[in-house]
Amino acid sequence: IVEFHQDVNGTRLYEGDTVVLIKTLDVKGSSLSAKLGTVVKNIRLVPGNVDQIEGKIEGQTIVILTKYLRKG
């Protein structure tokens, strides 16, 4: 089985995609809160873990679970 990163709707995600948060998320180890509807551009896929992507929010690179985003 080939596994790949996909958003909450099952749409395949690729390096450099733009995604939108479908839930407000608290960022661990930070006072930053990523609000519902936040657009995250130019994502990176986490190798070996199809449940996670990396993206920048307010200049901070964070790991986001794919179940909390949809393709923009």
C-alpha positions as CSV (number, residue, x, y, z in Angstrom):
1,I,0.0,0.0,0.0
2,V,1.3,3.4,-1.0
3,E,0.5,5.9,1.7
4,F,0.4,9.6,1.0
5,H,-0.5,12.9,2.8
6,Q,-4.2,13.9,2.4
7,D,-6.4,16.5,3.9
8,V,-9.6,16.0,5.9
9,N,-11.6,15.5,2.6
10,G,-9.1,12.9,1.3
11,T,-7.5,15.2,-1.2
12,R,-3.9,14.4,-1.8
13,L,-1.4,17.0,-0.5
14,Y,1.9,17.9,-2.2
15,E,5.0,19.8,-1.2
16,G,4.4,23.5,-1.6
17,D,0.6,23.3,-1.4
18,T,-1.5,25.9,0.4
19,V,-3.9,24.6,3.1
20,V,-6.5,26.1,5.4
21,L,-7.0,25.1,9.0
22,I,-10.5,23.7,9.8
23,K,-10.0,24.1,13.6
24,T,-8.3,26.5,15.9
25,L,-5.1,24.9,17.2
26,D,-3.0,25.7,20.2
27,V,0.7,25.4,19.3
28,K,2.7,23.3,21.8
29,G,5.5,25.2,23.5
30,S,4.2,28.5,22.4
31,S,1.6,31.1,23.2
32,L,0.7,31.1,19.5
33,S,-2.8,30.0,18.6
34,A,-3.5,29.1,15.0
35,K,-7.0,30.3,14.2
36,L,-9.7,28.5,12.2
37,G,-9.4,29.6,8.6
38,T,-5.7,30.4,8.8
39,V,-4.0,29.9,5.4
40,V,-0.7,28.0,5.5
41,K,1.3,28.4,2.3
42,N,4.1,26.4,0.9
43,I,3.8,23.3,3.2
44,R,6.3,20.6,3.6
45,L,5.3,17.0,3.9
46,V,6.8,15.1,6.9
47,P,8.6,12.1,5.5
48,G,7.5,8.8,7.0
49,N,4.4,10.2,8.7
50,V,1.4,10.8,6.5
51,D,-0.5,12.4,9.4
52,Q,1.7,15.4,9.6
53,I,2.8,18.4,7.5
54,E,5.1,21.3,8.4
55,G,4.0,24.9,7.8
56,K,4.8,28.4,8.8
57,I,2.3,30.4,10.9
58,E,3.3,33.9,11.9
59,G,6.9,33.1,11.0
60,Q,7.1,30.0,13.2
61,T,7.5,26.6,11.5
62,I,5.0,24.1,13.2
63,V,3.9,20.6,12.7
64,I,0.2,20.3,11.8
65,L,-1.9,17.2,11.7
66,T,-3.5,16.6,8.3
67,K,-6.9,15.9,9.9
68,Y,-7.1,19.6,10.9
69,L,-6.7,21.0,7.4
70,R,-8.1,21.2,3.9
71,K,-6.4,22.0,0.7
72,G,-6.7,25.7,-0.1
